[in-house]
């Protein structure tokens, strides 16, 4: 049964869906009108009045980002930091750990390529060791294996909730239970999860979480957020500081902020920060539960129709796949297929090896085509997409 959703309103408030089929929401969603207009209006005011002046006058709206993000994640506003990307947020958290030679970092095969570089970098610099937690038969992180790898050397557990190149959803809450029982900090990459499903840091049990605005949250590019649990904050000192993160007490001394803003820089796109707050409000107004039901329905419909096409192999793993659909076609490479679909006003993405290197190497995946519908997409668009795909094959 099709979930009940006001599709007409969703599409009416999305200018871009009139001229194209946008199945690249795992890359960057089409922002809704309220978000885009908030961004444009703020920039226009900066043009007419000056950036500092607008920042002061609209301070309450800018601060609303923190309360909106706190509502989204079920945490306190002082546990939220603004970032210009999820990668920047993840790195800010990860590089705050003072790893020693022999310390172990547990990570999964779903880690994003950028995170893998950071893991390898710190292992090389500091002598920390990366221990990979195996997947279970469904492709998800194996919780029993995770428990068996816990010992006093483990200083951090890293997990990507939804990998960039698969519809798999890792059991993040189960990992949180293991981390809490062992007293080990837990860093969760929720980049692809935010905006397409409920994300509650208390239910997930994570101590740190990063996310982006541009994907399923439908915010502007150049935005992200970092959550830092209050009980962990004082144990973490950012590896780079500035006088916003650590106000000067004198010419010879500074004091770290007592909130998550110790991970921020003062300079940023304030227009983007305000618009991200609007995007979060917009998602909350639709309801993350309703959004999740809608996007999973659309993705399941797409997978079902793709499975009937000769030469198409669906790559998604996991028990309950989400709104990311990845597949390969025997007849044509993913990058060429993406280009041909773009000529037909259908936006998808080709997922390279570098997106999820560990899992790609393990599974011997070629580059995959990724189609990621959002709630404003329709079954009719899926049918049109499948028809065009069949013609290309």
Secondary structure, 3 states (H helix, E strand, C coil): CCCCCCHHHHHHCCHHHHCCEECECCCCCCCCHHHHHHHHHHHHHHHHHCHHHHHHHCHHHHHHHHHHHHHHHCCCHHHEEEECCHHHHHHHHHCCCCCCCCCEEEEECCCCHHHHHHHHHHHHHHCCEEEEECECCCCCECHHHHHHCCCCCEEEEEEECCCCCCCCCCCHHHHHHHHHHHCCCEEEECCCCECCECCCHHHHCCCEEEEECCCCCCCCCCCEEEEECHHHHCCCCCCCCCCCCEEEEECCEEEECCCHHHHCCCCCCHHHHHHHHHHHHHHHHHCHHHHHHHHHHHHHHHHHHHCCCCCEEECCCCCCCCCCEEEEECCECHHHHHHHHHHCCEECEEECHHHCHHHHHHHCCCCEEEEECCCCCCHHHHHHHHHHHHHHC
